[in-house]
Structure formats: C-alpha cells, structure tokens
Amino acid sequence: MGREQQQIQEAKDVVSALSRMVNSYDFPKDKFVEEFMKQHPTLQQNCMKIFLPIIERWAENYKQGWFDLRSEDTCRIASKMMEAIGDDKYLATV
C-alpha cells in the first residue's frame, strides 16, 4: 500500500472510530472535550485545520439546502459560524 492509500485508510479508520464513539446517547462529550484540551497546542491547531473545513462543508450544505431534520441544526449553526468568521480562516503552523 502506497503512502497516499495508507493516509486515506487512516482517515477512514479515525472517522469510523469517532462515529462509533459519538453514536451513543450517553457519550461523555464533556470528558472528551476535557481530554482534547490537554493535547499540545500545535496538535489542537492541527485539529482545527480539520474541523474548520468540516464546518465549511456543513455551512455550504445549509446554503444549498442539502440537509434533513437530523443535520439541519448542525448546518444552520455552521453557516452562522462561517458568516462570523468570514475570510479569517488562516491557521498558522508554529
């Protein structure tokens, strides 16, 4: 397996693991956030580089009407977030 294919598989594995984790009504979101915030600041910044494009996609879905009742609030809030952020999306690598 080439490096690119390996990276794609790793991304799929992480997304699947996260999906399984949050697919529980009693998932301890506050504990997850606490643990996440203990990560090194550079890692937090790198994660934001992943989260921001996800938020952008949800916002675009809202504008296009590509949502249903299960994701409407996510897309609506993401749209408001992107309106507030505007073009200020640069995240430095320090």
C-alpha positions in Angstrom: 0.0 0.0 0.0 1.4 3.4 -1.0 1.7 6.3 1.4 -1.4 8.1 0.0 -3.5 4.9 0.3 -2.3 4.5 3.8 -3.3 8.0 4.7 -6.7 7.5 3.2 -7.2 4.3 5.2 -6.0 6.0 8.4 -8.5 8.8 7.8 -11.3 6.3 7.2 -10.3 4.5 10.4 -10.3 7.6 12.5 -13.6 8.8 11.1 -15.2 5.4 11.8 -13.8 5.3 15.3 -15.2 8.8 16.1 -18.5 7.9 14.5 -18.8 4.8 16.6 -17.9 6.8 19.7 -20.4 9.6 19.3 -23.2 7.2 18.1 -24.1 6.7 21.8 -26.6 8.9 23.6 -24.5 8.6 26.8 -21.2 9.6 25.1 -19.4 11.8 27.6 -18.9 14.9 25.4 -17.6 17.0 28.3 -15.0 14.4 29.2 -13.9 14.2 25.5 -13.5 17.9 25.4 -11.5 17.9 28.6 -9.1 15.3 27.3 -8.9 17.0 23.9 -7.9 20.3 25.6 -5.0 18.5 27.3 -3.4 18.0 23.9 -0.4 20.0 22.8 -1.4 23.4 21.4 0.1 22.6 18.0 -2.0 19.4 17.8 -5.1 21.5 18.8 -4.2 23.9 15.9 -3.8 21.0 13.5 -7.1 19.5 14.5 -8.8 22.9 13.9 -7.3 22.7 10.4 -9.5 19.6 10.0 -12.6 20.9 11.9 -12.8 24.2 10.0 -13.3 22.6 6.6 -15.9 20.3 8.0 -17.7 23.3 9.4 -17.4 25.0 6.0 -18.9 22.0 4.3 -21.9 22.0 6.7 -22.4 25.7 6.0 -22.3 25.1 2.3 -24.8 22.2 2.7 -27.1 24.7 4.5 -26.9 27.2 1.7 -27.6 24.5 -0.8 -30.4 23.0 1.2 -28.6 19.7 1.4 -29.7 18.6 4.9 -32.6 16.9 6.6 -34.0 17.2 10.1 -31.1 15.2 11.5 -28.5 17.7 10.3 -30.4 20.9 9.9 -29.2 22.5 13.2 -25.6 21.5 12.5 -25.7 23.0 9.1 -27.6 26.1 10.2 -25.1 26.8 13.1 -22.1 26.1 10.9 -23.5 28.6 8.4 -23.7 31.2 11.2 -20.2 30.4 12.3 -18.8 30.8 8.8 -20.6 34.1 8.4 -18.9 35.3 11.6 -15.5 34.0 10.6 -15.7 35.5 7.1 -12.3 35.2 5.3 -10.4 34.9 8.6 -9.6 31.2 8.1 -5.8 31.2 8.2 -4.3 28.9 10.8 -0.6 29.1 11.2 1.7 26.2 11.7 4.0 27.1 14.5 
